[in-house]
């Protein structure tokens, strides 16, 4: 009974079920997907903490965080992406080496800073009996070394990966395209030029990312330095674009494939880097100009926008002097000591008592006119505390308005 149950629907008798190898091509870039996921997590965390900010400042905080995370995520994506130069054609090509079988396929080439990604997609036919969907990646990083000629153990990384692809039986169109990046002689040095340009741009992008992070940190400390860092970030991105265009040595890359030619053009990574460079430069210059001409409004817009008013625990005394502020503070301290029954030394009590006012009678009209501040035109008639000890004076930045806590 049990034998019939476990051997039901099995063609090989009592042997266990075995599924054949199911090879599939890579559909997404795992590293770029992880970067997008990490940036989304940081953005979600900033959005979840936004309700703790009161008033209209909440929306300015959300906008600032979204803008900062967006710029940083784009810099990381173009650093690891395969879209600096792209090309795609639809043609009829030989499927594999050693056979005369031909297929209509889409061949795409995506050049990045660290290597080249080649794709080949086509429909399943009776001759192939398999899904024609290949995605092969050939890297010249992390070693970034040119290596020796040909495909030996001392050759470059991309040359060694090309030889491994030959052993694995990769389709002929992919090998044909990859071989153009392995040859290094005379005017056929596209692999060397793209490797050199990728290394320089790779370093500049990491520099720009670090300055952008520093700009966001300095935005809460020194706005002027933050604007300088934003300008440096933009200039670094624009310099990366220029050097990538400049360091591609030799003639433009064109790969003939069957009856068509793969002609390369700048991809989304190149244009995204240029746009982010211009945007960071404009933001930095705008912030620098506004902070130079309207520093108070700039600070209010970036830091104090939507800040609630001070509570009633803060008194604002118009026309106050250092003597009146000292007397008021001494009186508040003594009241707190008596209310809480705190024991203090006799010398401290005597010092506080000396700071108390000796005249609490409101001033008359004549005395009021005498106490008009000549420089600011502010009267001290509204303050009953007129005569205090001037032993310990408090420096004031604004003699007309003094804020103190009770």
C-alpha positions as CSV (number, residue, x, y, z in Angstrom):
1,X,0.0,0.0,0.0
2,X,2.7,2.4,1.0
3,X,4.8,1.5,-2.0
4,X,2.0,2.3,-4.3
5,X,1.4,5.7,-2.6
6,X,4.9,6.9,-2.8
7,X,5.5,5.7,-6.3
8,X,2.4,7.1,-7.8
9,X,2.8,9.5,-10.8
10,X,6.5,8.7,-10.9
11,X,8.1,7.7,-14.2
12,X,11.3,6.3,-12.6
13,X,9.7,3.9,-10.2
14,X,10.9,4.4,-6.6
15,X,13.4,7.0,-7.4
16,X,12.9,10.5,-5.9
17,X,11.5,13.3,-8.0
18,X,14.3,15.2,-9.9
19,X,13.8,18.5,-11.7
20,X,16.1,19.5,-14.4
21,X,18.2,22.7,-14.3
22,X,16.1,25.8,-15.0
23,X,18.5,28.6,-16.0
24,X,17.1,32.1,-16.1
25,X,18.7,35.4,-17.0
26,X,19.1,38.2,-14.6
27,X,16.1,40.5,-14.8
28,X,17.2,43.3,-12.5
29,X,20.4,44.7,-11.2
30,X,20.6,43.4,-7.6
31,X,23.1,46.0,-6.4
32,X,21.0,48.9,-7.8
33,X,17.8,47.4,-6.3
34,X,19.4,47.2,-2.9
35,X,20.5,50.9,-3.2
36,X,17.0,51.9,-4.1
37,X,15.5,49.9,-1.3
38,X,18.0,51.4,1.3
39,X,17.2,55.0,0.1
40,X,13.4,54.2,0.4
41,X,13.9,53.0,3.9
42,X,15.7,56.2,4.9
43,X,13.0,58.3,3.2
44,X,10.3,56.3,5.0
45,X,12.0,56.8,8.3
46,X,12.2,60.6,7.8
47,X,8.5,60.7,6.8
48,X,7.5,58.7,9.9
49,X,9.3,61.2,12.2
50,X,7.8,64.3,10.5
51,X,4.6,64.4,12.7
52,X,6.9,65.4,15.6
53,X,7.5,68.7,13.9
54,X,4.9,71.3,14.5
55,X,3.2,73.8,12.3
56,X,4.2,74.6,8.7
57,X,7.8,73.7,9.5
58,X,6.8,70.1,9.0
59,X,6.3,70.5,5.3
60,X,9.6,72.4,4.9
61,X,11.4,69.6,6.8
62,X,9.8,66.9,4.6
63,X,10.7,68.8,1.4
64,X,14.3,69.3,2.6
65,X,14.7,65.6,3.6
66,X,13.2,64.4,0.3
67,X,15.4,66.6,-1.7
68,X,18.6,65.6,0.2
69,X,17.8,61.9,0.0
70,X,16.9,62.1,-3.7
71,X,20.2,63.8,-4.7
72,X,22.2,61.3,-2.6
73,X,20.4,58.3,-4.0
74,X,20.8,59.4,-7.6
75,X,24.6,59.9,-7.1
76,X,24.8,56.3,-5.7
77,X,22.7,54.9,-8.6
78,X,24.8,56.4,-11.3
79,X,27.9,55.2,-9.6
80,X,26.8,51.6,-9.7
81,X,24.5,51.7,-12.7
82,X,25.1,50.4,-16.2
83,X,23.7,53.2,-18.2
84,X,26.6,55.6,-19.1
85,X,26.6,54.4,-22.7
86,X,23.9,52.2,-24.3
87,X,23.1,50.6,-27.6
88,X,20.5,48.1,-28.8
89,X,19.6,46.6,-32.2
90,X,17.3,44.0,-33.5
91,X,18.9,41.7,-36.1
92,X,19.3,38.1,-37.3
93,X,22.5,36.6,-35.9
94,X,24.1,33.2,-35.5
95,X,23.0,31.7,-32.3
96,X,26.1,29.8,-31.2
97,X,29.6,29.2,-32.5
98,X,30.0,26.0,-34.6
99,X,26.4,26.0,-35.9
100,X,24.6,27.6,-38.8
101,X,21.4,28.3,-36.8
102,X,20.3,31.9,-37.0
103,X,17.7,33.8,-34.9
104,X,16.1,37.2,-34.7
105,X,17.1,38.6,-31.4
106,X,17.5,41.9,-29.6
107,X,21.1,42.6,-28.6
108,X,21.7,45.3,-26.0
109,X,25.0,46.7,-24.6
110,X,25.1,48.8,-21.4
111,X,28.4,50.3,-20.4
112,X,29.0,51.3,-16.8
113,X,31.9,52.5,-14.7
114,X,32.8,49.0,-13.5
115,X,32.1,46.9,-16.6
116,X,29.8,46.2,-19.5
117,X,26.5,44.3,-19.5
118,X,25.4,42.5,-22.6
119,X,21.8,41.2,-23.1
120,X,20.3,39.0,-25.8
121,X,16.6,38.3,-26.0
122,X,14.6,36.3,-28.6
123,X,11.7,34.0,-29.0
124,X,11.7,30.3,-28.5
125,X,11.8,28.3,-31.7
126,X,11.6,24.6,-32.6
127,X,15.3,24.5,-33.3
128,X,16.5,26.1,-30.1
129,X,13.8,24.5,-27.8
130,X,14.8,27.0,-25.1
131,X,14.0,30.5,-24.0
132,X,16.6,32.8,-25.7
133,X,17.2,35.2,-22.8
134,X,20.8,35.8,-21.8
135,X,22.3,38.5,-19.6
136,X,26.1,38.5,-19.2
137,X,28.3,40.9,-17.3
138,X,32.0,41.5,-17.9
139,X,33.8,43.6,-15.3
140,X,37.2,45.3,-15.1
141,X,36.7,46.1,-11.4
142,X,37.5,45.8,-8.5
143,X,41.1,45.3,-9.6
144,X,40.9,48.2,-12.1
145,X,44.1,46.8,-13.7
146,X,44.8,46.5,-17.4
147,X,46.8,43.4,-17.1
148,X,48.8,41.6,-19.8
149,X,47.7,40.8,-23.3
150,X,45.5,37.8,-24.2
151,X,43.8,35.6,-21.7
152,X,46.4,34.1,-19.4
153,X,46.5,34.2,-15.5
154,X,48.1,37.7,-15.6
155,X,45.6,39.2,-18.0
156,X,43.0,41.7,-17.0
157,X,39.9,40.8,-15.2
158,X,37.6,41.3,-18.3
159,X,39.9,39.1,-20.4
160,X,39.7,36.3,-17.9
161,X,35.9,36.6,-17.7
162,X,35.7,36.5,-21.5
163,X,37.6,33.2,-21.6
164,X,35.3,31.7,-18.9
165,X,32.3,32.7,-21.0
166,X,33.8,30.9,-24.0
167,X,34.1,27.7,-21.9
168,X,30.5,28.0,-20.8
169,X,29.2,28.3,-24.3
170,X,27.8,31.7,-24.2
171,X,25.9,32.7,-27.4
172,X,28.0,33.9,-30.2
173,X,26.6,37.6,-30.4
174,X,27.5,38.2,-26.8
175,X,31.1,36.9,-27.2
176,X,31.4,39.0,-30.4
177,X,30.5,42.2,-28.5
178,X,32.6,41.4,-25.4
179,X,35.7,40.8,-27.5
180,X,35.9,44.4,-28.5
181,X,36.6,45.3,-24.9
182,X,39.4,42.7,-24.5
183,X,41.6,43.7,-27.4
184,X,44.3,46.3,-26.5
185,X,46.4,47.3,-29.4
186,X,46.9,50.2,-31.9
187,X,43.5,52.1,-32.2
188,X,41.5,49.2,-30.7
189,X,41.7,50.2,-27.0
190,X,38.1,50.7,-26.0
191,X,38.4,48.5,-23.0
192,X,41.4,50.5,-21.7
193,X,39.7,53.9,-22.3
194,X,36.4,52.9,-20.7
195,X,38.2,51.3,-17.7
196,X,40.3,54.5,-17.2
197,X,37.3,56.8,-17.6
198,X,35.3,54.7,-15.2
199,X,37.9,54.7,-12.5
200,X,38.3,58.5,-12.5
201,X,34.5,59.1,-12.6
202,X,34.0,56.5,-9.9
203,X,36.4,58.4,-7.6
204,X,34.7,61.8,-8.4
205,X,31.2,60.4,-7.7
206,X,32.3,59.2,-4.2
207,X,33.9,62.6,-3.5
208,X,30.6,64.3,-4.6
209,X,28.5,62.0,-2.4
210,X,30.7,62.8,0.6
211,X,30.5,66.5,0.1
212,X,26.7,66.3,-0.3
213,X,26.4,64.5,3.0
214,X,28.6,67.1,4.6
215,X,26.5,69.9,3.1
216,X,23.4,68.4,4.7
217,X,25.1,68.2,8.1
218,X,26.5,71.8,7.9
219,X,23.0,73.1,6.9
220,X,22.1,72.9,10.6
221,X,25.3,74.5,11.7
222,X,26.8,77.0,9.3
223,X,24.6,77.8,6.2
224,X,27.5,79.5,4.3
225,X,29.7,76.4,4.6
226,X,26.7,74.2,3.5
227,X,26.3,76.3,0.4
228,X,30.0,75.9,-0.4
229,X,29.7,72.1,-0.1
230,X,26.7,72.0,-2.3
231,X,28.5,74.0,-5.0
232,X,31.5,71.7,-4.7
233,X,29.1,68.7,-5.1
234,X,27.7,70.2,-8.3
235,X,31.1,71.0,-9.7
236,X,32.3,67.5,-8.9
237,X,29.4,65.9,-10.8
238,X,29.9,68.2,-13.8
239,X,33.6,67.5,-13.8
240,X,32.8,63.7,-13.8
241,X,30.7,64.2,-16.9
242,X,33.4,66.2,-18.6
243,X,36.2,63.7,-17.8
244,X,34.1,60.7,-18.9
245,X,33.6,62.3,-22.3
246,X,37.3,63.3,-22.4
247,X,39.0,60.1,-21.3
248,X,37.3,57.8,-23.8
249,X,40.4,57.4,-26.0
250,X,40.3,56.8,-29.7
251,X,37.5,56.7,-32.2
252,X,33.9,56.2,-31.2
253,X,32.9,52.7,-30.5
254,X,30.8,51.0,-33.3
255,X,30.4,47.3,-33.4
256,X,29.1,45.6,-36.6
257,X,26.7,42.8,-35.9
258,X,25.3,40.8,-38.8
259,X,23.6,43.4,-41.1
260,X,23.4,46.2,-38.4
261,X,25.9,48.2,-36.4
262,X,25.8,48.9,-32.7
263,X,26.2,52.7,-32.3
264,X,26.6,53.9,-28.8
265,X,25.2,57.0,-27.2
266,X,25.1,58.5,-23.7
267,X,22.7,56.8,-21.4
268,X,20.6,57.8,-18.4
269,X,23.5,57.7,-15.9
270,X,25.4,60.3,-17.9
271,X,22.4,62.7,-18.2
272,X,21.3,62.2,-14.6
273,X,24.8,63.1,-13.4
274,X,24.7,66.3,-15.5
275,X,21.2,67.3,-14.2
276,X,22.2,66.6,-10.6
277,X,25.4,68.6,-11.0
278,X,23.5,71.6,-12.4
279,X,20.8,71.3,-9.7
280,X,23.4,71.2,-6.8
281,X,25.3,74.1,-8.2
282,X,22.2,76.3,-8.6
283,X,21.0,75.4,-5.1
284,X,24.4,76.1,-3.6
285,X,24.7,79.5,-5.3
286,X,21.2,80.5,-4.5
287,X,21.6,79.6,-0.8
288,X,24.9,81.5,-0.7
289,X,23.4,84.7,-2.2
290,X,20.4,84.6,0.0
291,X,22.5,84.0,3.1
292,X,24.8,86.9,2.2
293,X,22.0,89.5,1.6
294,X,19.2,88.2,3.9
295,X,20.9,86.1,6.6
296,X,18.0,86.4,9.1
297,X,15.3,85.4,6.5
298,X,17.5,82.5,5.4
299,X,17.8,81.2,8.9
300,X,14.1,81.7,9.5
301,X,13.2,79.8,6.3
302,X,15.5,76.9,6.9
303,X,15.4,76.5,10.7
304,X,12.6,78.6,12.3
305,X,9.8,78.3,9.7
306,X,6.7,77.3,11.5
307,X,8.3,77.4,15.0
308,X,5.6,78.0,17.6
309,X,5.7,81.2,19.7
310,X,7.4,81.2,23.1
311,X,5.2,80.3,26.1
312,X,4.3,82.6,28.9
313,X,7.3,81.5,30.9
314,X,9.4,84.1,28.9
315,X,8.9,87.7,29.9
316,X,9.8,90.5,27.5
317,X,10.6,93.7,29.2
318,X,10.9,96.8,27.0
319,X,13.3,99.5,28.1
320,X,15.0,97.2,30.7
321,X,18.5,97.8,32.0
322,X,21.0,95.3,33.4
323,X,20.2,96.5,36.9
324,X,16.5,95.7,36.6
325,X,17.1,92.3,35.1
326,X,19.6,91.4,37.9
327,X,17.0,92.5,40.5
328,X,14.2,90.5,39.0
329,X,16.4,87.4,38.8
330,X,17.5,87.8,42.4
331,X,13.9,88.2,43.6
332,X,12.9,85.1,41.6
333,X,15.7,83.1,43.2
334,X,14.7,84.1,46.7
335,X,11.1,83.3,46.1
336,X,12.0,79.9,44.8
337,X,14.3,79.3,47.9
338,X,11.5,80.2,50.3
339,X,8.9,78.2,48.5
340,X,11.0,75.1,48.3
341,X,12.6,75.6,51.7
342,X,16.0,75.3,50.3
343,X,18.9,75.9,52.7
344,X,21.5,78.3,51.4
345,X,24.5,80.0,53.0
346,X,24.2,83.3,54.7
347,X,26.7,84.9,52.3
348,X,24.6,83.8,49.3
349,X,21.4,85.2,51.0
350,X,23.2,88.4,51.8
351,X,24.4,88.8,48.2
352,X,20.9,88.2,46.8
353,X,19.4,90.6,49.3
354,X,21.8,93.4,48.2
355,X,20.6,92.9,44.6
356,X,17.0,93.5,45.5
357,X,15.5,96.9,44.7
358,X,15.6,99.7,47.4
359,X,12.9,101.8,45.7
360,X,9.7,100.3,44.5
361,X,7.5,103.4,44.2
362,X,6.3,104.2,40.7
363,X,8.1,107.0,39.1
364,X,6.4,110.4,38.7
365,X,6.1,112.2,35.4
366,X,9.2,114.4,36.1
367,X,11.3,111.3,37.0
368,X,10.0,109.6,33.9
369,X,11.1,112.4,31.6
370,X,14.6,112.3,33.3
371,X,15.0,108.6,32.6
372,X,14.4,108.8,28.9
373,X,17.2,106.9,27.1
374,X,18.7,109.5,24.8
375,X,20.1,107.0,22.3
376,X,17.0,104.8,21.9
377,X,14.2,107.0,23.2
378,X,12.9,104.3,25.5
379,X,11.4,105.1,28.9
380,X,11.9,103.0,32.1
381,X,8.8,104.3,33.8
382,X,7.0,101.0,33.2
383,X,9.5,99.2,35.4
384,X,9.2,99.6,39.2
385,X,12.7,98.2,39.9
386,X,14.9,101.3,39.6
387,X,17.7,101.1,42.1
388,X,19.7,97.9,42.3
389,X,23.2,96.8,42.9
390,X,25.4,97.2,39.9
391,X,28.1,94.9,41.2
392,X,27.3,92.1,38.7
393,X,26.1,93.6,35.5
394,X,24.7,91.4,32.6
395,X,25.9,92.3,29.1
396,X,23.1,93.0,26.7
397,X,23.1,92.8,23.0
398,X,19.9,94.9,22.7
399,X,19.4,97.6,25.4
400,X,15.8,98.2,24.4
401,X,14.6,94.6,24.8
402,X,15.6,92.0,27.3
403,X,14.3,88.4,27.5
404,X,14.7,86.5,30.7
405,X,13.2,83.3,32.2
406,X,11.4,83.3,35.6
